[in-house]
Amino acid sequence: MSKFKDFFDALQESVMQDEFVKLTLSKPIRKSEGLLNVYLRLFLVEGKQIFELKYRYATEDKFKQLTLSEIFVELEKLLLESFRTATLFTLTEDLLVLVSKKKMVSYRDNAPSFKNKLPDIPLQS
């Protein structure tokens, strides 16, 4: 079973309840690789929910679009290999996921940072 089951359940629940705002991965394990953050937004494209990941490097941004089922695999890989912190922003709470150097996962709930969803912006390619 995934170490991130609670996190993925919270993400899926926030999407189903239409409370998802965004998700941010931060605190890179190796800053020398140049990947500073990953931002996740939800878009509705032709009636389908698509997640857009924005990989923010020191010199450029790269984008990738994935479905909900694909996003779990990508997030787990990024949290185990590249980042120490994930923050799930929803309208009801912020869930902070912390990954230690020994790959131990802990969670912390915070008051919501957002009262409204983010404005719709065009999907990047």
Secondary structure as the mmCIF struct_conf table of DSSP 4:
data_model
#
loop_
_struct_conf.conf_type_id
_struct_conf.id
_struct_conf.beg_label_comp_id
_struct_conf.beg_label_asym_id
_struct_conf.beg_label_seq_id
_struct_conf.end_label_comp_id
_struct_conf.end_label_asym_id
_struct_conf.end_label_seq_id
TURN_TY1_P TURN_TY1_P1 LYS A 3 PHE A 4
HELX_RH_AL_P HELX_RH_AL_P1 LYS A 5 MET A 16
TURN_TY1_P TURN_TY1_P2 GLN A 17 ASP A 18
STRN STRN1 PHE A 20 PRO A 28
BEND BEND1 ILE A 29 ILE A 29
HELX_RH_3T_P HELX_RH_3T_P1 LYS A 31 GLU A 33
STRN STRN2 LEU A 35 VAL A 45
TURN_TY1_P TURN_TY1_P3 GLU A 46 GLY A 47
STRN STRN3 LYS A 48 TYR A 57
BEND BEND2 ALA A 58 THR A 59
STRN STRN4 ASP A 61 LEU A 66
HELX_RH_AL_P HELX_RH_AL_P2 LEU A 68 GLU A 81
TURN_TY1_P TURN_TY1_P4 SER A 82 SER A 82
STRN STRN5 PHE A 83 THR A 90
BEND BEND3 LEU A 91 THR A 92
STRN STRN6 ASP A 94 VAL A 99
TURN_TY1_P TURN_TY1_P5 LYS A 101 LYS A 102
STRN STRN7 VAL A 105 ASN A 110
BEND BEND4 SER A 113 SER A 113
BEND BEND5 LYS A 115 ASN A 116
HELX_LH_PP_P HELX_LH_PP_P1 LYS A 117 ASP A 120
HELX_LH_PP_P HELX_LH_PP_P2 PRO A 122 GLN A 124
#
